[in-house]
């Protein structure tokens, strides 16, 4: 049940931030970009697939 409470808390904070700022929701701000996504390195993706 602790996990459910943590997810509810995060969602409430996101909703509050969107309503307070008046800006539309941007999922890029919610989930940090990983190093692989930032570099767009296809070779690392191929290594993981095999």
DSSP file (Angstrom, degrees, kcal/mol; ACC not computed):
  #  RESIDUE AA STRUCTURE BP1 BP2  ACC     N-H-->O    O-->H-N    N-H-->O    O-->H-N    TCO  KAPPA ALPHA  PHI   PSI    X-CA   Y-CA   Z-CA
    1    1 A X     >        0   0    0      0, 0.0     4,-2.0     0, 0.0     5,-0.1   0.000 360.0 360.0 360.0 -22.8    0.0    0.0    0.0
    2    2 A X  H  >  +     0   0    0      1,-0.2     4,-2.0     2,-0.2     5,-0.1   0.871 360.0  53.1 -64.2 -35.2    3.0    2.3    0.5
    3    3 A X  H  > S+     0   0    0      2,-0.2     4,-2.4     1,-0.2    -1,-0.2   0.911 107.0  51.0 -67.3 -41.5    3.6    2.2   -3.3
    4    4 A X  H  > S+     0   0    0      1,-0.2     4,-2.4     2,-0.2    -1,-0.2   0.912 110.4  49.8 -61.6 -42.3    0.1    3.2   -4.1
    5    5 A X  H  X S+     0   0    0     -4,-2.0     4,-2.2     1,-0.2    -1,-0.2   0.881 109.9  50.8 -63.7 -38.4    0.4    6.1   -1.7
    6    6 A X  H  X S+     0   0    0     -4,-2.0     4,-2.1     2,-0.2    -2,-0.2   0.900 111.4  47.3 -67.1 -40.7    3.6    7.2   -3.3
    7    7 A X  H  X S+     0   0    0     -4,-2.4     4,-2.5     2,-0.2    -2,-0.2   0.907 111.9  50.4 -67.0 -41.2    2.1    7.1   -6.8
    8    8 A X  H  X S+     0   0    0     -4,-2.4     4,-2.4     1,-0.2    -2,-0.2   0.908 110.2  50.8 -62.3 -41.1   -0.9    9.1   -5.7
    9    9 A X  H  X S+     0   0    0     -4,-2.2     4,-2.1     2,-0.2    -2,-0.2   0.911 110.7  48.3 -63.0 -42.9    1.3   11.7   -4.1
   10   10 A X  H  X S+     0   0    0     -4,-2.1     4,-2.3     2,-0.2    -2,-0.2   0.922 111.8  49.2 -65.0 -43.6    3.4   12.1   -7.2
   11   11 A X  H  X S+     0   0    0     -4,-2.5     4,-2.7     1,-0.2     5,-0.2   0.902 110.2  51.0 -63.0 -40.5    0.2   12.4   -9.4
   12   12 A X  H  X S+     0   0    0     -4,-2.4     4,-2.6     1,-0.2    -1,-0.2   0.910 110.4  49.6 -63.7 -41.1   -1.3   15.0   -7.1
   13   13 A X  H  X S+     0   0    0     -4,-2.1     4,-2.3     2,-0.2    -2,-0.2   0.896 112.3  47.8 -64.3 -40.0    2.0   17.0   -7.2
   14   14 A X  H  X S+     0   0    0     -4,-2.3     4,-2.3     2,-0.2    -2,-0.2   0.935 113.5  46.9 -65.9 -46.5    2.0   16.9  -11.0
   15   15 A X  H  X S+     0   0    0     -4,-2.7     4,-2.5     1,-0.2     5,-0.2   0.915 112.6  50.0 -62.4 -43.1   -1.6   17.9  -11.3
   16   16 A X  H  X S+     0   0    0     -4,-2.6     4,-2.7    -5,-0.2     5,-0.2   0.915 110.7  49.9 -61.7 -43.2   -1.1   20.7   -8.8
   17   17 A X  H  X S+     0   0    0     -4,-2.3     4,-2.2     2,-0.2     6,-0.3   0.891 111.5  48.1 -63.3 -40.1    1.9   22.0  -10.7
   18   18 A X  H  X S+     0   0    0     -4,-2.3     4,-1.8     2,-0.2     5,-0.4   0.928 115.0  45.1 -66.4 -44.8    0.1   21.9  -14.1
   19   19 A X  H  < S+     0   0    0     -4,-2.5    -2,-0.2     1,-0.2    -1,-0.2   0.900 115.1  47.4 -66.8 -39.9   -2.9   23.8  -12.6
   20   20 A X  H  < S+     0   0    0     -4,-2.7    -1,-0.2    -5,-0.2    -2,-0.2   0.890 116.0  43.1 -69.9 -39.1   -0.8   26.3  -10.8
   21   21 A X  H  < S-     0   0    0     -4,-2.2    -1,-0.2    -5,-0.2    -2,-0.2   0.781  94.4-140.2 -79.0 -26.2    1.5   27.1  -13.8
   22   22 A X     <  +     0   0    0     -4,-1.8     2,-0.3     1,-0.3    -3,-0.1   0.533  60.6 125.4  78.1   4.5   -1.3   27.2  -16.3
   23   23 A X        -     0   0    0     -5,-0.4    -1,-0.3    -6,-0.3    -2,-0.1  -0.666  68.2-100.2 -94.8 152.4    0.9   25.5  -18.8
   24   24 A X        -     0   0    0     -2,-0.3     2,-0.1     1,-0.1    -1,-0.1  -0.299  50.0 -85.9 -67.5 157.5   -0.1   22.3  -20.6
   25   25 A X        -     0   0    0      1,-0.1     2,-0.5     2,-0.0    -1,-0.1  -0.417  40.8-164.9 -65.3 132.7    1.3   19.0  -19.3
   26   26 A X    >>  -     0   0    0     -2,-0.1     3,-1.5     1,-0.1     4,-0.7  -0.933   9.4-164.5-122.5 105.7    4.7   18.1  -20.7
   27   27 A X  H 3> S+     0   0    0     -2,-0.5     4,-1.9     1,-0.3     3,-0.3   0.735  85.7  69.9 -64.5 -20.2    5.7   14.4  -20.2
   28   28 A X  H 34 S+     0   0    0      1,-0.2    -1,-0.3     2,-0.2     5,-0.1   0.814  98.8  49.8 -65.0 -29.2    9.3   15.2  -21.0
   29   29 A X  H <4 S+     0   0    0     -3,-1.5    -1,-0.2     1,-0.1    -2,-0.2   0.754 108.6  53.4 -79.1 -24.3    9.5   17.1  -17.7
   30   30 A X  H  < S+     0   0    0     -4,-0.7     2,-0.6    -3,-0.3    -2,-0.2   0.911 111.1  42.7 -77.1 -43.8    8.0   14.2  -15.7
   31   31 A X  S  < S-     0   0    0     -4,-1.9    -1,-0.2     3,-0.0     3,-0.1  -0.916  89.4-127.9-108.7 116.6   10.4   11.5  -16.9
   32   32 A X        -     0   0    0     -2,-0.6     2,-0.3    -3,-0.1    -3,-0.1  -0.291  28.5-107.9 -63.0 146.8   14.1   12.5  -17.0
   33   33 A X        -     0   0    0     -5,-0.1    -1,-0.1     1,-0.1     2,-0.1  -0.570  33.1-134.0 -76.8 134.2   15.9   11.8  -20.2
   34   34 A X     >  -     0   0    0     -2,-0.3     4,-1.9     1,-0.1     5,-0.1  -0.385  22.3-108.3 -84.3 167.2   18.3    8.9  -20.1
   35   35 A X  H  > S+     0   0    0      1,-0.2     4,-1.9     2,-0.2     5,-0.2   0.886 119.0  53.4 -62.9 -40.3   21.8    9.0  -21.5
   36   36 A X  H  >>S+     0   0    0      1,-0.2     4,-1.6     2,-0.2     5,-0.8   0.894 110.1  47.7 -62.9 -40.0   20.9    6.6  -24.3
   37   37 A X  H  45S+     0   0    0      1,-0.2    -1,-0.2     2,-0.2    -2,-0.2   0.858 110.4  52.8 -68.5 -34.3   18.0    8.8  -25.3
   38   38 A X  H  <5S+     0   0    0     -4,-1.9    -2,-0.2     1,-0.2    -1,-0.2   0.859 117.4  35.6 -71.0 -34.9   20.1   12.0  -25.2
   39   39 A X  H  <5S-     0   0    0     -4,-1.9    -1,-0.2    -5,-0.1    -2,-0.2   0.666  91.5-143.1 -93.5 -16.8   22.8   10.6  -27.5
   40   40 A X  T  <5 +     0   0    0     -4,-1.6     2,-0.9     1,-0.2    -3,-0.2   0.914  31.8 176.9  52.5  46.1   20.5    8.6  -29.8
   41   41 A X     >< -     0   0    0     -5,-0.8     4,-0.9     1,-0.2     3,-0.5  -0.727  17.1-173.1 -86.5 103.9   23.3    5.9  -30.0
   42   42 A X  H  > S+     0   0    0     -2,-0.9     4,-1.9     1,-0.2    -1,-0.2   0.756  78.2  66.6 -70.7 -24.1   21.8    3.1  -32.1
   43   43 A X  H  > S+     0   0    0      1,-0.2     4,-1.9     2,-0.2    -1,-0.2   0.865  98.7  50.9 -67.6 -34.2   24.8    0.8  -31.4
   44   44 A X  H  > S+     0   0    0     -3,-0.5     4,-1.7     2,-0.2    -1,-0.2   0.866 109.3  51.3 -70.0 -33.8   23.9    0.5  -27.7
   45   45 A X  H  X S+     0   0    0     -4,-0.9     4,-1.6     2,-0.2    -2,-0.2   0.876 109.7  50.1 -68.5 -37.2   20.4   -0.4  -28.6
   46   46 A X  H  X S+     0   0    0     -4,-1.9     4,-1.3     1,-0.2    -2,-0.2   0.874 108.6  52.4 -68.5 -36.3   21.6   -3.1  -31.0
   47   47 A X  H  < S+     0   0    0     -4,-1.9    -1,-0.2     1,-0.2    -2,-0.2   0.867 110.1  48.3 -67.0 -35.9   23.9   -4.5  -28.3
   48   48 A X  H  < S+     0   0    0     -4,-1.7    -1,-0.2     1,-0.2    -2,-0.2   0.821 107.7  56.1 -72.5 -30.5   21.0   -4.7  -25.9
   49   49 A X  H  <        0   0    0     -4,-1.6    -1,-0.2     1,-0.2    -2,-0.2   0.793 360.0 360.0 -74.1 -27.6   18.8   -6.5  -28.4
   50   50 A X     <        0   0    0     -4,-1.3    -1,-0.2    -5,-0.1    -2,-0.2   0.487 360.0 360.0 -89.0 360.0   21.2   -9.3  -29.1
